[in-house]
Amino acid sequence: MLWLLLVIICMITFFLYIRYVPVYGVPCIGSEIQDNDVKILDVRDYNQSYKDPIINSINIPVAYLKRNYRELYHSNIIVVASDSLEKNVSIRFLKNKGVNVLGYSFTGCPCKKGVKQTIV
């Protein structure tokens, strides 16, 4: 019975780690990226990205990353998310699949305007 309790606690801890602990080594990107080879990946839901679009971005929601991550191979990615949960899950998934993630940005912070200006 004790082993079963320990296994359940370990599983809960693992899932909480994946969702809420930030990925080490992936910084918040502002306007310091000036490279045109960088692709912006918008992982927000379609309803949110439709209301507040980001110019020249690829919109693949977190729920669809498993199907469409192959489109992102051999490119540098900046992830744009609406909250830290989307950011953590998407960056962790992409890095496990071998995609080069340079950084991230949130839609509510001033970094968003910098990302729009570097790509346009």
N, C-alpha and C positions, 0 to 999 in steps of 0.2 A: 504494500500500500504506500509506503514511503517513497519507493522508486517511481511509482506512478505520479505521485505529487511532485517530485523533483523534475520529471520529464515534462509535466504540464507547465511548471514554472519556467523551465528553460525555453519551451516553445513560446510562451507569452513574452518573455524577455527578448527573444530573437525577433519576433514580429514588431515589438515596440522599437527595437534598435533600427530595423530597416526603415520604419516610417518616420521616426522623430530625431534620430541622431544625424547631424549633417555629414556630408561626405568630405573627408579630409583632403586638402589640396586643390579644391575647386573654389576659386574666389568669386566674389561679387564683381561683375564687370560693369564699368561705367563707360565713359567715352574714350578710354585709353586704347581701345582696339581700333586700328585704322586699316586693317587688312581686308581686301575685297574677297579673299578666299574663304572667309568665315561665313558659315550659314547660321541663321537664327532659327531655332526650333521652338515653336510656340506649343507648349504642352497643356495649355488651358483647354477647357471644354469648348465645343463649337459655339455654344450660345454666348460665352464670354468673349471669345475671340472675334465673333461677328460684330458685337457691339463696340469693341475697342480694338480695331485691327492694327497690326504691326506690319509696316511696309516691307516687302521682299522677305517675308518669313515663311517657313514651312509649318503648317498647322497639323500636328499629329497629337491628339489628346493622349494622356497617360494610359488610358484604357486600350488604345490602339497601337501602342509602341511595340508590343510583341509581334504584331503582324507586319509592321512597316519599318522596323529599324534597319533593314538591309539597304534602304535608300540612303542611309547616312554614312555608309562606309567610306573611308578615305577622304573625309572632310573634317574640318574643324568646326565644332558646334558651340554655340552659346544658347543655353536653355533659358526661356522666358516662362515663368510660372506665376500663378496668382497667390500661392501660399507656399509655406515651407514643406508641407506634406507632398505636394506635387513635385516640387524641386528635388527633394530627397529620393523619392521613389524613382523618378525618371533618370536622374543622374546616376544613381546606383545601378539601375538596369542597363543603361547605355555603356557605362564603364565595364560592366561584366561581359558585355557582348563585344568589346573591343573598339568602341567608338571614342574618338578623341574629343573630350569635353573640356573646353578652355575655361568656361565660367558660366555664371548664371545671372539673371536679373529678375526682379519682381516687377509686376505691373504697377503696383502702388508706390514705388520709390522713384526718385529722380533719375535712376540709372536707365529707365525706359527711354527717356528722351535722348540720352546719349547713344543708345543702341540704334534708334531710328536714324539719327544723324550720320552715323558712321557708314551705314549701308546705302543710304540714298545718294 
